[in-house]
Amino acid sequence: MSELNSISTKRLRQILDPSHPLCREDIIWVLHYVQKKVASKDPALQDLSKPQLLQSYAGYCQTVMSLLGGTRPVHSGSDEIRACLLDIVNGLGGVILPINPSS
């Protein structure tokens, strides 16, 4: 894994950690990271099932809508937003966040 991927994976794991306080910048970082992965046309994405892709897309849309709603602070809905971020990552399987219990 390249150093950049290692740094990205570390940051993503930190953001998804329930003990980490979410901020708007973290959420936008995850959305941008996922967008870059999809735009790079990673061949592993082509192996994902439609249900996995739909799960990820639904999480992505819900996260964006939460940000656009903006009527309450991010921290007040952090559990819901983190669940959406997890849907995005889980829907894309190991393509976005490699499965590696030692990290």
N, C-alpha and C positions, 0 to 999 in steps of 0.2 A: 504494500500500500504506500503510495507516495506521501510525502510529508504534508502536503496540502490536504489530501484525503483524510489523513490521520487527524489533523487539526479540525477539519470539518466534522468528522465523526465524533470527536471529543466534545465539540461545542454542541452538536445535536443531542448527544446523550445528556449533557448538562441541562440543556433547555427542557428536555423531556422528563428530567428528574423531578418528582413531586415536591421535593424540598427546595427546589430552585424557584425564587420568586420571578414570575413572568413579567416581562415588560413589552411594550409595543415593538421595540427594536428586535427583541428575540423572535417574536411572531413573524415579523416581516422578513427576518433573516431566514427562518425555516421556509417560508413561502418562496423566497427567491432561490434558495438552495434547491428546492424541489423543482422549480421551474427550470433552472439550469440543467439539472439531471435529465429532465424530460426532453428539453431542447437539444441536448447532446445526442439524442437518439441512441442511448445505450442499448446494445443488442439484448441485454438481459430483460429490458422492459417488454420486448416482443414476446417473451415467454410467459408473461403474466396472464392470468385468466381475466375474462371480462368482469366477474364479481370483484376481483382484487382491484382492478382499475376503477370500477365504479365506487368501491369503498373509499379509495384514495381521493377520487374526484369529489365525492360528497363531503369528505372531511375538509378538503381544500376550499370548497365553496362556502361551507359553514364558517370556517375560520375567516375568510374574506368578509362575509356578511357581518360577523361579529365586530370586525375592525371598522367596517363602514358604518355600523349602527352607532358606535361611539357615544352612546348616551350615558354609559357608566364606565368607571375606570377599569382598565384591563385586569387589575388584581381582583376585582370583585367577581369576575367570571373566569378566573384563571383555571379552575378545575374543568369547566366546560370547554374552554379553548384548548387546554392541554389534551383533553380527550379527542378533540378534532385533529390536533397535530398528530396524535398517536394513530388515528384512523388513516391519516395521510401516509405515515411511515409504514404502518402495518400493511396497508393496501398495496404498497409498492415493494413489500417484502425486503429481502436483503439487498436490493438494488440501491436503496437510499441509505439504509443503516445496516451494514454488515453484521451478521450474527457472530459475536465474539465475546463469550462470557468473561474472558480475562481482562477486557478493557473497562 
